């Protein structure tokens, strides 16, 4: 291969690397260090005292392997090896998760005692089989409600909803046990992969199904009943935020709606408010914007207005010429 002249690349599509003169380099570093000094909270030099996004992501992957053995593995799990493999995976998970929770507890105070870390881990691990049982109902709901689903295996392997709700149900257990920050990091990991944003604080009943899923947002204080079905683009959000005398948002209040059992919400509908209750057996049509409660067995839709449907036959070409 003919070599390019000195200073030129053999790959003309790649621009040459930019070199920063030493004086400019030093000046940039100096200004960054000054920024670190002046604006705390955006940097953290005690890196060992912070949870790792990468580590939490790996923990999520390991949890999915525990919940669905064989579905998140590159290699076949040999017959007779599942017990030893599960024991090994659980032991490794406990070590890594305990490390991340301990770091989250100690944010702002590296010497803070972390005696509550072990009870959180123990409570969480004891619930893993319960989470798996509830997820079984979610998979059944997906199979029952989606005519395109051919098998449970297809749902586990290819439906982003299953990954999102699996991580959310696990994170919810940690959230209720008092683990700081890690539950939110877990659901944001799932959010970035699936486009489904479910806060770990949301309480969600069995037989839950999100069809398609992209753009769904479910807020922290939502309570969702059993056998509920939600389509893509649905938001269960807050109507407004109550502020204190200093103008700061008061945290910890009920802000998001509740759904009764057997509620269906069609695409791109928005339901807001902590006092909003959607009664059981109700259906919310597409593109509905709702900020008040509705009774059980309700149907909420927008009636079509000014919708014109005409035949294209025998119409002039000019009538079909639009500018966008």
N, C-alpha and C positions, 0 to 999 in steps of 0.2 A: 504494500500500500504506500502510495506517495505521501511523504510527510509534508504537513503544512509549514510554511515559512515561520520562523520564530515569532512568537506573539500572536499567532493566528491559530484558530481551532480547526481540527479536521472535521468538525460538525458545524457547518455554516449556519444551521438553524438555531444553534445555541449561542446567545450573546456572550461575549467575554465577561469574565468575572470583574466586578467593580472593586477597585482598590481604594481604600480610604487612606489619605496621607496620615502619617503618624500624629502630626499636630492636631488634625481634625478628630482622629480616633480618641486621643487623650481628652479632648474637649467634650466629646460626646459622653465618654465615661464619667467625666467630672460632673456634667449636668444630670446624668442619670442618678449618680450617688447623692447629689443634692436633692433630687426629687424623692429618693427613698427616705431621706432624712426629714423632708418637709411634709410629705404626704403619707402618713402611716396608714395601714390597713390594706394597701394595694400590694404590699410586699411582705415577706415574712422570712427573716434570715434564719430563724430557728426551724429549719425545714423538718427536723425530726418530730416537731410538735404539731405538724399538720397532717391530716388525712391525705392520702394520695388518690387522685382521680383514677390513675391507672390501676392501682391496687384494688380499688372498689369495683372497677370494671371487671377485673379478673375474678373477684369474689362473686359477682353476678353470674359470670360464666360458670363458675364452680357450682353455684346453687342450682342453675339450670341442669347441670349434669346430675346432681343429686335428685332433682325432681323428676327428670325424664332420662333415666339411664339408657344409653345407646343412641339417643336422639341428638346429643350434642357431643358426640365422640367421633374421632377420626377412625379409630380402630374398633373392630368387633369385640364386644364383651363376651368372653368365652363362657360356655356353660360351666357352672360351678364356681365361678370366680366373683360373682356379684357381691357376696357377703364380705369378702376380704377387701374388694375394691371400694365398697360403700364405707366400710370402717376406716380405711385409709383416707378417703376423700373427706369424710366428716372431721377426722382429727386434724388434717391440714387446714380445712376451712376454719375451724375454731381458732387456731393459732393466728391466722391472718386477719380474721374478723375482729378478734379481741384486740389485736394491735391497732387496728384502725379506729375502733371505738374508744380505746384508751387515749389515742391522740385527739379525738374529737372532744372528749371530756376535758382534756387539759389545755385546750385553746385559751390563750390569754394568761394561763397560770401553769407553767411546765411542772411545778412541784405539787400540784393539786392531787390529793389522794384519789384513787380510782377504784375504791372498793365496790362500787356498784356495777363495774364492768362485767365481772364474772356472773352475777345474777342475771344480767341482761342476756348474756350469751346462753346461759342454761335455759332460761325461759324461752328464748327464741328457738333453740335446737329441739326442745321438747315439742314444739308446735309444728315441726317440719312435716310430719305425716298428716297433720290436720290440714295444712295448706294444700298438700297434694290431693287430699280427698275433695276439697272445695274446687280445686282446679279441674278435677274430673267432671264436676257438674258444668263448669264453663265450657269444656270441650264438647260435652253432650249438647249444651245449648247451641253452640256453633253448628254442630252437625244437624240438629233439628231445624234450625232457623235459616240455614243457608243451602238452597237447592243445588248450588255448585259443589258443595263438599261431598267428596266420594268416600272418605274414610277418616277415622280419628288420626291416623298417622299423617295424612295430608294436612290436617289442621295444626297439629303440633309442629310440623316441619316448616310450614309455609305461611301461617297466619300471624301477622305482626301483633294482632290483639293478644294472642296467647303469651307471647314473650312479655308484652307490656303488663298484662294483668298478673302474670306469674311473679314478676319482680315487684309489682305494687303490693300484692298480698304478702309477700315476704317482708318488704320494707314497712308495711303497716304494722306487722308484729313488732319490729324493732322500734318503730315510732311509739307504739302504745307502751312498750317496755321502758321508754325513757332514753333511748340512744339518741344523742344529738347529732345532727348534720348528716350522718351516714345514710339514714333512710332517704333523705332528699337527694343525695348524690346517686343513690341506686335508681330512683325513679327518673332522674334526669339522664342517666345512662340509657335507660330504656326509651325515654323520650327521643333522644338523639338518634336512636336506631329505628324507631317505629313511627315517629310523628304523632304518637299518642301521649298526652301529658296528663298523668293522673297523680295528684299529690298523695304522698304516703299517708296523710291523715284521713283521707276519704274512707268511709266505711261502706263496703260493697257486699251485698248479699250473694247467695249462691245462684247458679245457673245464669250468670251474667254473660252478655255477648255484645261486642262492638263490631258491627259489620263494616268492612273496609278499614275504618279507623283513622285515616289521615285527618289531622286537624282537630281531633277531639280534645277538649280541655275539661277536666273535672277537678274542682277546687277542694281545698283542705277540709272544709267542714261539711261537705256533702255526706248525706246518708242515703244510700240506694238500697231498695228492697230486693227481694228475690225475683228471679225470672224477668229481669229488665233487659231491654234491647235498645241499643243506641247506634245510630248511623254516623257516618263521617261528618265532620264539620260542626258537631254539636258542642256547645259551651254550657257548662253548668257553673256559673260564675257569681261574682259579688256585684251587688247593685251599687253600693256606695260604702265608704269607709268612715266610721265614726272617729272623730279626732278629739284630743284632750284640749285643755285651755291653752296649751302652748302651740297648738296646731299640728301636733304629731299624731299619726295614726295609732289608735288603740289596738293592740294585738290580742289575739286569743278569743275574739268574739265570734259568734255564729254568723257567717257571711254568705254561705252558699245554700242552694235549695236542697230539699229532700224529695226523693221519689218513693212512692209506695210500691207494692208488689205488682208485677205484670204491667209495667209501664213501657211503652215504645215511643221513642223520639226519632223522627225522621231527619234527613240531612239538613245541615246548616241552620238548625234552630238554636235559639239562645234563651236560656232560662236563668234569671238572676234573682238574688236576694236570699238572705238567711231566713226570712219568714215565709218564703215561698214553698208551698207543699203541693206536689203533683199527686192527686189521689190515685189509689190503686186501680188497676185495669183501665187506665186512661191512655189515649194515643195523642201525641203531638205531631201534627203534620209538618211538612218541610217548610223552612224559612219563617217559622213563627218566632216572634219576639215577645217574651212573656215575663212580667215582673210581679205577678200576684198568684195566689193559690187557686187551684181548680179542684172541684169535688171528684170523688171516685167515679169511674165509668164515664169520663168525659172524652169528647173528641174536639180537638182544637185545630182549626185549619184557617187559612186565608182563602176566601172566595176569589175566583178569577174575575178581574174587572178589565174592561176595554181590551179583551183578547179577541183578535180578528183572525179567523181561519178562512182562507179563500183558495179556490182552485187556481193552479198556475196555468191551466189549459186556456187557450184563447186570450191570454193577457199579453199586452204589449211588452216588448223587451225592456222598454224604459222603466216600466213599473218594478222591474226586478234589479235595477241598478242602484246600489246603495254605496255610500262612502262611509268608511269607518275611520 
